[in-house]
């Protein structure tokens, strides 16, 4: 196979695409794309002009220096009555809206003056801060005057994050609150401001961002809705549509020199000096004034801090920038219809699928510089050029990260192929796979001369996760030599059971084991093999306990989780290290099942998919009792989880074998799911009254007691009408 150019052509075509998909699902591709987009703004900005209807009044360095010695203002933060003449001046000359990016949350002796001006000037809007605090469950109602600032909204809740606390202005200011908006800000995980929210939900009300409140009077905003992937502003002049991504809208940044040189922004000092000059009559024409007050006519005015001492700085693609600039950018985006249309990340994958085979063909099957270097280079540059043109001239973001990662990888892989020999690859293959496969399976693979899943394939498989309960805590009080001895002996016996059932050992994760079935060899009974392995491990652990008791070593408890479903299997990693492993959402679900064995107090749980697979395999299906219908953490769709019971001769209770016991236990759950609480309680309690002694788990059976308690709770307080019998798991 390794000498076959067609095979290598396929490998070098598929592997980069698979790896790009893995990076996409892990979120790494999005982080790379974000950085590439930042560079686009820096070097290839569309160059739109900032709206002339937005005016910024800056509390800048000049304002702090000049007014810091003034008794009316004082040191920062300024006395609140100092804003009164400024607000009166701005309103006097016809500003449409005056919004604060400055907060007045704490009580102050000057609040009365600010309250009075708020009552006199209804176009003023104050800042709110929305937060989420852990453990805060009872949400107090907001004052009516705050609730009156909410905006009608119709659509999904994803338009807002979850909040359970709102910080609003001090009591005196609140009494005459003319308007309110949110200044809450959430950067991306790397701290860069790329997206923002226009609506903030608290209880059943939605409150506007500063940006949305700023443009509301200019566009005649009446309500907001959400359709498809768009935020829709319903105005007196029709609808205005904003592209959204899961409720967030992107900052469409203006060129840096446009923001600093062309945006209408003025130091508050210039307005104060202009007001003084007008009040004293010390001017003969508007040219004599530091600021032309006619600039305020019909404008939306945002008052915010830009001085470094105020610490209101955010990170943008251009570096640090005053936070008030971001509010202004979003407001201008709405007024000017400046939006970035983001295409699906599958654009890069389509480009990969089309061009990687062509590039690999040129490298592997042609000779000369043109075929192996020049043509692939032209392809790479062409895609990059198309993406940049779309961004700069059509306000469209064509994702590029996947292509920039996958295409060079495929090209370099094709070049590297020419330097490898069949013998080297065979030795490398055998050395790597001997760590994961039993000798019998490895021998069979070597006879076939290939590992089908080496290049990666998607297939139905069964995965198993095991873990020792609280082993780290237990090990802290033990001698290191004893810890290593116990762990090595435990892992040796457990892996032996895996290999007996011809499973593939994926990896050790500390004291945990991950294994899978149906790769590299096809196994029609892979689900049954995995379940037999889990029961075999528990039996081996019981035998180890018998010997460890004599040695005075501590006894261990383990949890086993098994799930069956479609997964991707293959050699994944780097040039330095490859792991033959499985990935996918179904793999994660197997790990979650192992985690919730602790919740139900059982040693082993399998998914409904594994249970059904055992039945479909037409093997001697092991008896399994239905424990619960549960939505594990991170999943919205519930699945049934079962506990496998030993088959032949296994006794669960005094009067019935495991097959009969499992059937009756499942019947009890059917009563529970159909809200027949009394019947369910009676059946579950019958198991407690007739339970056999279980040395591994002494005392009442925990799943039984849990279901009895849950039935009693639901009997007293019935679940909602749309309850499907499932329980939502909030922990892993």
C-alpha positions in Angstrom: 0.0 0.0 0.0 2.8 2.4 0.9 4.3 2.2 -2.6 0.9 2.8 -4.2 0.7 6.4 -5.4 -3.1 6.3 -5.6 -3.3 5.3 -2.0 -0.9 8.1 -0.9 -2.8 10.5 -3.1 -5.9 9.7 -1.2 -4.2 9.9 2.2 -2.6 13.2 1.5 -5.9 14.6 0.2 -8.2 13.4 3.1 -6.0 13.9 6.1 -5.7 17.7 5.8 -9.4 18.0 5.4 -10.1 15.8 8.4 -7.6 17.8 10.5 -9.2 21.0 9.5 -12.6 19.6 10.6 -11.2 18.6 13.9 -9.8 22.1 14.5 -13.1 23.5 13.5 -15.1 21.4 16.0 -12.5 22.1 18.8 -12.9 25.8 18.2 -9.2 26.3 17.3 -10.1 27.3 13.7 -12.4 30.1 14.9 -9.5 31.6 17.0 -7.2 31.6 14.0 -9.9 33.1 11.8 -10.4 35.9 14.4 -6.8 36.8 14.2 -6.8 36.8 10.4 -9.9 39.0 10.5 -8.0 41.4 12.8 -5.2 41.6 10.2 -7.7 42.3 7.5 -9.0 45.4 9.4 -5.5 46.6 9.9 -4.3 46.2 6.3 -7.3 45.9 4.1 -10.1 47.9 5.8 -13.1 48.7 3.6 -12.6 52.4 4.5 -16.2 53.5 5.2 -16.8 56.9 6.7 -18.0 57.4 10.2 -21.6 58.8 10.7 -21.8 62.5 11.1 -24.9 62.1 13.4 -22.8 60.7 16.3 -20.9 63.2 18.4 -18.5 62.2 21.3 -17.8 64.5 24.3 -14.6 63.2 25.7 -13.4 63.3 29.3 -9.8 63.4 28.0 -6.4 64.2 29.5 -7.0 67.9 28.8 -10.3 67.9 30.6 -8.7 66.2 33.7 -5.8 68.6 33.8 -7.7 71.8 33.2 -10.7 71.1 35.4 -9.0 69.1 38.1 -8.2 72.2 40.0 -11.6 73.7 39.6 -13.7 73.4 42.8 -16.8 72.6 40.8 -15.2 69.6 39.1 -12.3 68.5 41.3 -10.2 65.4 40.8 -11.6 62.4 38.8 -14.2 61.2 39.2 -15.9 64.6 39.0 -18.6 65.8 41.3 -22.0 65.0 39.7 -23.4 68.5 39.8 -20.5 69.5 37.5 -22.3 67.7 34.6 -25.4 69.8 35.0 -24.3 73.0 33.1 -22.8 70.7 30.4 -26.1 68.8 29.9 -28.1 72.0 29.9 -25.8 73.4 27.2 -25.9 70.3 25.0 -29.7 70.1 25.3 -30.1 73.9 24.7 -28.6 73.6 21.2 -30.8 70.7 20.1 -29.1 67.4 20.7 -31.5 64.5 19.9 -30.1 62.2 22.6 -27.5 62.5 25.4 -26.1 59.2 26.6 -23.6 58.6 29.4 -20.8 56.0 29.1 -20.1 57.1 32.7 -21.8 55.3 35.6 -23.5 56.9 38.7 -24.2 53.8 40.7 -23.0 54.9 44.2 -25.0 57.5 46.3 -23.5 61.0 46.3 -24.5 64.4 47.9 -24.7 65.9 44.4 -27.3 63.4 43.1 -30.1 65.8 43.6 -28.7 68.2 41.0 -28.3 65.4 38.5 -31.8 64.2 39.3 -33.3 67.7 38.6 -31.6 68.0 35.3 -32.8 64.6 34.3 -36.4 65.7 35.0 -35.9 68.8 32.9 -34.1 67.2 30.0 -35.9 64.0 28.9 -33.3 63.1 26.2 -30.7 62.1 28.8 -30.0 58.4 29.2 -28.0 56.8 32.0 -25.9 53.7 32.2 -27.0 50.2 33.4 -24.7 47.3 34.1 -25.9 43.7 33.6 -24.2 40.9 35.4 -24.4 37.2 36.1 -23.5 36.0 39.6 -23.2 32.4 40.6 -25.7 31.2 43.2 -28.1 34.1 42.7 -31.4 32.4 42.0 -34.2 34.8 43.2 -34.3 37.7 40.8 -35.7 40.9 42.4 -37.9 43.0 40.3 -36.4 46.2 38.9 -37.9 49.6 39.8 -40.8 50.5 37.5 -38.9 53.5 36.2 -36.1 51.2 35.1 -38.5 48.7 33.5 -40.1 51.5 31.6 -36.8 51.8 29.7 -37.1 48.3 28.2 -37.7 47.9 24.5 -40.3 45.6 22.8 -38.6 42.4 21.5 -39.9 39.3 19.7 -37.6 36.4 19.0 -35.4 33.8 20.6 -33.6 34.3 23.9 -30.2 33.9 22.3 -30.2 37.6 21.4 -29.0 38.2 25.0 -26.7 36.4 27.4 -28.1 35.3 30.8 -28.1 37.9 33.5 -29.4 37.8 37.0 -28.4 41.2 38.4 -28.8 44.8 37.1 -26.9 47.7 38.6 -28.7 51.0 38.0 -28.1 54.7 39.0 -28.2 56.0 42.6 -31.6 56.4 44.2 -32.0 60.2 43.7 -31.0 60.0 40.0 -33.3 57.0 39.6 -36.3 58.9 40.9 -36.4 61.0 37.7 -34.6 58.6 35.3 -35.4 59.9 31.8 -33.7 57.0 29.9 -31.4 54.1 30.4 -29.1 51.8 28.4 -26.6 49.0 29.0 -22.9 49.6 28.9 -22.1 45.9 29.7 -19.3 44.6 27.5 -18.1 41.0 26.7 -14.9 40.6 24.8 -13.9 37.4 23.0 -11.9 34.8 25.0 -8.6 36.5 23.9 -9.8 39.8 25.2 -10.4 41.5 21.8 -13.7 43.3 21.1 -15.1 41.7 17.9 -18.8 41.2 18.8 -21.4 42.8 21.0 -25.0 42.5 22.0 -27.7 45.1 21.3 -30.2 43.7 23.8 -29.8 42.6 27.4 -32.5 40.5 29.0 -33.5 40.6 32.7 -36.5 38.5 33.6 -38.9 39.1 30.7 -37.7 42.5 29.7 -35.1 43.5 27.1 -33.0 46.7 27.5 -31.0 48.4 24.7 -27.3 48.8 24.5 -25.9 52.3 24.5 -25.4 52.0 20.7 -29.0 51.0 20.1 -30.4 53.6 22.4 -28.2 56.2 20.7 -29.7 55.6 17.2 -33.3 55.0 18.4 -34.5 58.6 18.0 -32.6 59.0 14.7 -34.2 56.0 13.0 -37.5 56.1 14.8 -37.0 52.7 16.5 -40.2 51.1 17.7 -39.3 47.4 18.4 -36.8 44.7 17.7 -37.2 41.2 16.4 -35.0 38.3 15.3 -35.6 36.4 12.1 -33.3 33.8 10.6 -29.8 35.0 11.4 -30.7 38.7 11.5 -31.6 41.2 14.1 -34.4 43.3 12.7 -35.0 46.9 13.9 -38.6 47.9 13.3 -38.7 51.6 12.7 -41.2 54.2 11.5 -39.6 54.0 8.1 -39.6 50.2 7.8 -37.2 47.5 8.8 -33.4 47.7 9.2 -31.6 44.3 9.2 -28.4 43.6 11.0 -26.5 40.3 10.4 -26.1 38.4 13.6 -24.2 35.4 14.8 -26.1 33.6 17.6 -27.5 36.9 18.8 -24.2 38.9 18.6 -23.4 41.5 16.0 -19.9 42.2 14.7 -18.1 45.5 15.1 -17.4 46.6 11.5 -14.4 48.7 12.4 -13.6 51.9 10.6 -10.0 52.7 9.6 -8.0 53.8 12.6 -7.2 57.2 11.2 -10.9 57.7 10.4 -11.8 57.1 14.1 -9.1 59.5 15.4 -9.2 62.2 12.8 -12.7 62.3 11.2 -15.0 61.1 13.9 -16.8 64.1 15.5 -15.3 64.1 19.0 -14.6 67.1 21.3 -13.0 67.6 24.6 -15.5 68.5 27.3 -13.1 71.4 28.2 -13.9 73.1 24.8 -17.6 72.9 25.5 -17.2 74.3 29.0 -15.1 77.2 27.7 -17.6 77.8 24.9 -20.5 77.9 27.4 -18.6 80.4 29.6 -17.9 82.6 26.6 -21.5 82.6 25.5 -22.8 83.3 29.0 -20.5 86.3 29.3 -21.0 87.5 25.8 -17.3 87.3 25.1 -17.5 86.6 21.4 -18.4 88.4 18.2 -18.9 85.3 15.9 -19.0 81.5 16.1 -15.4 81.4 14.8 -14.3 83.0 18.1 -15.6 80.0 20.1 -13.6 76.9 21.0 -16.6 74.8 19.9 -19.4 75.6 17.4 -22.6 74.8 19.4 -24.6 74.4 16.2 -22.7 71.1 15.8 -25.1 69.7 18.4 -28.3 70.3 16.4 -30.0 67.0 15.8 -27.1 64.9 16.9 -26.8 62.0 19.3 -24.2 62.9 21.9 -22.3 60.3 23.8 -20.4 61.4 26.9 -17.5 59.1 27.8 -14.0 58.9 29.2 -10.9 58.6 26.9 -8.2 59.7 29.4 -5.8 56.9 30.4 -6.5 57.7 34.1 -10.1 56.7 33.8 -9.1 53.1 32.8 -11.9 52.7 30.3 -9.8 51.0 27.7 -10.7 48.1 25.5 -8.6 45.8 23.2 -9.4 46.0 19.4 -7.7 44.8 16.3 -5.9 48.1 16.3 -4.7 47.7 19.9 -6.0 49.6 22.9 -8.9 52.0 22.3 -11.3 54.0 24.6 -14.4 52.0 25.4 -16.7 54.8 24.3 -15.3 54.5 20.8 -16.8 51.0 20.6 -20.3 52.2 21.4 -19.9 54.9 18.8 -18.7 52.4 16.2 -21.7 50.2 16.7 -24.1 53.2 16.5 -22.5 54.4 13.3 -22.7 50.8 11.8 -26.5 50.9 12.3 -27.0 54.5 11.0 -24.7 53.8 7.9 -25.8 50.2 7.3 -22.1 49.2 7.6 -22.2 45.5 8.4 -19.9 42.6 7.8 -21.6 39.6 6.1 -19.9 36.5 7.4 -20.1 33.4 5.2 -20.0 29.9 6.6 -16.6 28.4 7.6 -17.4 25.6 5.1 -16.2 28.0 2.4 -12.7 27.0 3.4 -13.5 23.3 3.4 -15.1 23.6 -0.1 -11.9 25.3 -1.4 -9.9 22.5 0.2 -12.0 19.7 -1.3 -11.6 21.3 -4.8 -8.0 22.4 -4.8 -6.1 19.9 -2.5 -6.7 16.9 -4.9 -5.4 19.1 -7.8 -2.4 20.3 -5.9 -1.5 16.8 -4.7 -1.9 15.4 -8.2 0.5 18.0 -9.6 3.1 17.3 -6.9 2.9 13.5 -7.0 2.3 12.8 -10.7 4.1 15.6 -12.4 7.7 16.7 -12.7 9.4 20.1 -12.7 9.1 23.3 -10.8 5.9 24.5 -12.5 3.8 21.5 -11.5 5.2 21.0 -8.0 5.6 24.6 -6.8 4.3 27.4 -9.1 0.8 26.1 -9.8 0.0 25.2 -6.1 1.4 28.6 -5.1 -0.9 30.3 -7.6 -3.9 28.4 -6.1 -3.0 29.5 -2.6 -2.6 33.2 -3.6 -5.8 33.1 -5.7 -8.0 32.0 -2.7 -6.3 34.5 -0.4 -6.8 37.3 -3.0 -10.5 36.5 -3.4 -11.0 36.6 0.3 -9.3 40.0 0.6 -11.2 41.5 -2.3 -14.5 40.3 -0.8 -13.7 41.8 2.5 -12.4 45.2 1.3 -14.8 45.9 -1.5 -18.0 43.8 -0.7 -18.0 43.8 3.2 -18.0 40.0 3.1 -15.9 37.8 5.3 -14.8 34.6 3.4 -13.3 32.3 6.1 -9.7 31.6 5.2 -8.2 29.9 8.2 -9.1 26.3 7.2 -7.6 26.7 3.8 -4.5 28.4 5.0 -3.9 25.5 7.4 -5.1 22.6 5.2 -3.7 23.5 1.8 0.0 24.0 2.9 -0.3 20.9 5.0 -1.4 18.8 2.0 1.3 20.4 -0.2 4.0 19.7 2.3 2.7 16.2 2.9 2.8 15.4 -0.8 6.4 16.6 -1.0 7.4 14.6 2.1 5.8 11.5 0.6 8.6 11.3 -2.0 11.2 10.9 0.7 9.7 7.9 2.6 10.3 4.2 1.9 7.9 1.3 2.3 10.1 -0.4 4.9 10.4 2.7 7.1 6.6 3.2 7.0 6.0 -0.4 7.9 8.3 -0.4 10.9 6.8 2.9 12.0 3.3 1.5 11.7 4.0 -1.7 13.6 5.8 0.2 16.4 3.0 2.7 16.9 0.1 0.2 16.7 1.7 -2.3 19.1 0.9 0.1 22.0 -2.9 0.1 21.2 -3.7 -3.4 19.8 -3.6 -6.8 21.3 -1.0 -9.1 19.7 -3.7 -11.1 17.9 -5.3 -8.1 16.3 -1.9 -6.5 15.4 -0.9 -9.7 13.7 -4.0 -9.8 11.6 -3.6 -6.2 10.6 0.0 -6.8 9.6 -1.0 -9.8 7.5 -3.5 -7.6 5.6 -0.7 -5.1 5.2 -2.8 -2.1 5.9 -4.8 -0.3 8.6 -7.9 0.9 6.9 -8.6 3.6 9.4 -5.0 5.0 9.3 -6.2 7.8 6.9 -9.3 8.4 9.0 -12.8 7.1 8.5 -16.2 7.6 10.0 -17.9 4.4 11.3 -20.2 3.0 13.9 -18.2 2.0 16.9 -18.3 1.5 20.7 -16.2 3.5 23.1 -15.5 2.8 26.8 -14.2 5.1 29.5 -13.1 3.9 33.0 -11.9 5.8 36.0 -10.9 5.0 39.6 -13.1 6.9 42.1 -11.1 9.6 44.1 -7.8 7.9 43.3 -5.9 11.2 43.4 -7.2 12.0 46.9 -6.4 8.5 48.1 -2.9 8.5 46.7 -2.0 11.7 48.6 -2.0 9.7 51.8 -0.1 6.7 50.5 3.5 5.8 50.0 4.6 6.6 46.3 5.9 3.1 45.8 2.5 1.6 47.0 0.6 4.0 44.7 2.7 2.9 41.6 2.4 -0.8 42.5 -1.4 -0.7 42.9 -1.9 1.4 39.8 0.4 -0.7 37.6 -1.3 -3.9 38.8 -4.8 -2.4 38.3 -4.0 -1.1 34.8 -2.3 -4.4 33.7 -5.4 -6.5 34.7 -7.8 -4.0 33.1 -6.0 -3.8 29.8 -5.7 -7.6 29.8 -9.5 -7.8 29.8 -9.7 -5.2 27.0 -7.3 -7.3 24.8 -9.2 -10.5 25.6 -12.3 -9.0 24.0 -10.1 -7.7 21.1 -10.6 -4.1 22.0 -8.2 -1.3 21.0 -6.6 0.6 23.8 -6.7 4.3 23.0 -4.9 5.8 25.9 -4.3 6.1 29.6 -5.5 9.4 31.2 -3.9 9.2 34.6 -5.7 6.3 36.3 -8.4 6.3 33.6 -8.6 4.0 30.5 -10.1 4.8 27.1 -10.7 1.9 24.7 -12.9 1.3 21.6 -14.2 -1.6 19.4 -14.8 -2.1 15.7 -11.5 -0.6 14.6 -9.1 -1.4 13.1 -10.8 -4.8 12.6 -14.5 -4.8 11.8 -16.4 -6.5 14.7 -20.1 -7.2 14.2 -20.6 -7.6 18.0 -18.6 -4.6 19.1 -21.2 -3.4 21.6 -21.5 -6.7 23.3 -17.7 -7.1 23.5 -17.5 -3.6 25.2 -20.1 -4.5 27.8 -18.6 -7.8 28.5 -15.3 -6.0 29.0 -16.8 -3.6 31.5 -18.3 -6.5 33.5 -15.0 -8.4 33.3 -13.1 -5.4 34.6 -15.4 -5.2 37.6 -14.9 -8.9 38.3 -11.1 -8.5 38.0 -11.2 -5.6 40.5 -13.2 -7.8 42.9 -10.4 -10.5 42.6 -7.7 -7.8 43.2 -9.6 -6.7 46.3 -9.3 -10.2 47.8 -5.6 -10.0 47.5 -5.2 -6.4 48.5 -7.0 -7.1 51.7 -4.3 -9.5 52.7 -1.6 -6.9 51.8 -3.4 -4.1 53.7 -3.8 -2.0 50.6 -6.8 0.2 50.1 -9.8 -1.0 48.1 -10.7 0.8 44.9 -14.0 1.6 43.2 -14.2 2.3 39.5 -16.8 3.7 37.2 -17.3 2.5 33.6 -19.2 4.4 30.8 -19.9 2.8 27.4 -21.6 4.4 24.3 -22.1 3.3 20.7 -22.4 5.6 17.8 -20.8 7.1 14.7 -17.2 8.3 15.4 -14.1 9.3 13.4 -11.2 6.9 13.8 -7.7 7.4 12.5 -4.1 8.4 13.2 -4.3 12.0 14.4 -1.5 14.2 15.6 1.7 15.8 14.3 4.8 14.7 12.4 6.4 14.0 15.8 3.6 12.0 17.4 0.5 10.3 16.1 -2.3 8.8 18.1 -4.6 6.1 16.7 -7.8 7.4 18.3 -11.4 8.1 17.9 -13.0 11.6 18.0 -16.5 13.0 17.8 -19.5 13.9 19.8 -20.3 10.3 20.6 -16.9 9.8 22.2 -17.6 12.7 24.5 -20.9 11.1 25.5 -19.1 7.9 26.5 -17.0 10.0 28.9 -20.1 11.7 30.3 -21.7 8.4 31.1 -18.7 7.3 33.1 -18.9 10.6 35.0 -22.5 10.2 36.0 -22.0 6.7 37.5 -21.1 8.6 40.7 -24.5 10.4 40.6 -26.4 7.2 40.5 -24.1 5.2 42.8 -23.5 2.4 40.2 -20.3 1.0 38.8 -21.2 0.9 35.2 -23.6 2.7 32.8 -24.3 2.2 29.1 -26.3 4.3 26.7 -29.5 3.3 25.0 -27.6 3.1 21.7 -25.3 0.4 23.2 -28.2 -1.5 24.6 -30.0 -1.5 21.3 -26.8 -2.5 19.5 -26.4 -5.5 21.7 -30.0 -6.6 20.8 -29.3 -6.0 17.1 -26.1 -8.0 17.2 -28.2 -11.1 17.9 -25.8 -12.1 20.7 -26.9 -13.3 24.1 -28.0 -9.9 25.3 -26.9 -9.2 28.9 -29.7 -8.2 31.3 -29.8 -4.5 31.8 -31.9 -2.4 34.2 -33.1 1.0 33.0 -31.7 3.6 35.4 -33.0 6.9 34.1 -33.7 9.0 31.1 -31.1 11.8 31.3 -29.8 14.7 29.4 -26.1 14.8 30.2 -24.2 18.1 30.7 -23.8 19.8 27.3 -26.7 17.9 25.7 -30.3 18.9 25.2 -31.7 15.6 23.9 -32.2 13.0 26.7 -31.0 9.4 26.4 -31.9 6.3 28.4 -29.0 4.9 30.5 -28.8 1.3 31.6 -26.8 -0.7 34.2 -25.7 -4.1 32.8 -26.0 -7.0 35.2 -24.0 -10.2 35.3 -25.7 -12.9 33.2 -25.6 -16.6 34.0 -26.2 -17.3 37.7 -26.1 -13.7 38.7 -28.4 -13.0 41.7 -29.6 -9.5 42.3 -32.2 -10.2 45.0 -33.4 -13.1 47.1 -36.3 -14.2 44.9 -35.4 -13.4 41.3 -32.4 -13.7 38.9 -31.0 -10.7 37.0 -33.1 -11.0 33.8 -36.4 -11.0 35.8 -35.1 -8.3 38.1 -34.1 -6.1 35.1 -37.5 -6.5 33.5 -39.4 -5.6 36.7 -37.1 -2.6 37.4 -37.7 -1.4 33.8 -41.5 -1.8 34.4 -41.2 0.5 37.5 -39.5 3.1 35.4 -42.3 2.9 32.9 -44.8 3.7 35.7 -42.5 6.7 36.7 -42.3 8.0 33.1 -46.1 7.8 32.7 -46.7 9.7 36.0 -48.1 6.7 37.8 -46.3 7.7 41.0 -48.0 5.3 43.5 -47.4 2.3 41.3 -43.7 3.3 40.7 -43.1 3.9 44.4 -44.6 0.6 45.3 -42.5 -1.4 42.8 -39.3 0.5 43.7 -39.9 -0.1 47.4 -40.4 -3.8 46.8 -36.9 -4.0 45.5 -35.6 -2.4 48.7 -37.5 -4.8 51.0 -36.1 -7.8 49.1 -32.6 -6.6 48.3 -29.6 -8.9 48.7 -26.5 -7.9 50.5 -24.0 -6.3 48.1 -20.5 -6.3 49.5 -19.3 -3.8 46.9 -22.1 -1.3 47.7 -23.5 -2.1 51.1 -26.8 -0.4 52.1 -29.9 0.4 50.1 -29.6 0.4 46.3 -29.0 4.1 45.4 -30.8 4.2 42.0 -33.8 2.7 43.7 -33.8 5.2 46.6 -33.2 8.0 44.2 -36.2 7.1 42.1 -38.4 6.7 45.1 -37.5 10.2 46.3 -38.0 11.7 42.9 -41.5 10.0 42.5 -42.5 11.4 45.9 -41.4 14.9 44.9 -43.2 14.8 41.6 -46.3 13.4 43.3 -46.3 16.4 45.6 -45.3 18.9 42.9 -46.1 17.4 39.4 -43.7 18.2 36.5 -44.9 20.4 33.6 -47.2 19.0 30.9 -44.4 18.7 28.4 -42.2 16.7 30.7 -40.9 13.6 28.9 -39.6 11.7 31.9 -36.0 13.0 31.5 -33.7 14.4 34.1 -31.2 17.2 33.1 -27.7 16.6 34.4 -25.9 19.8 35.4 -22.5 18.3 36.2 -20.1 16.0 34.3 
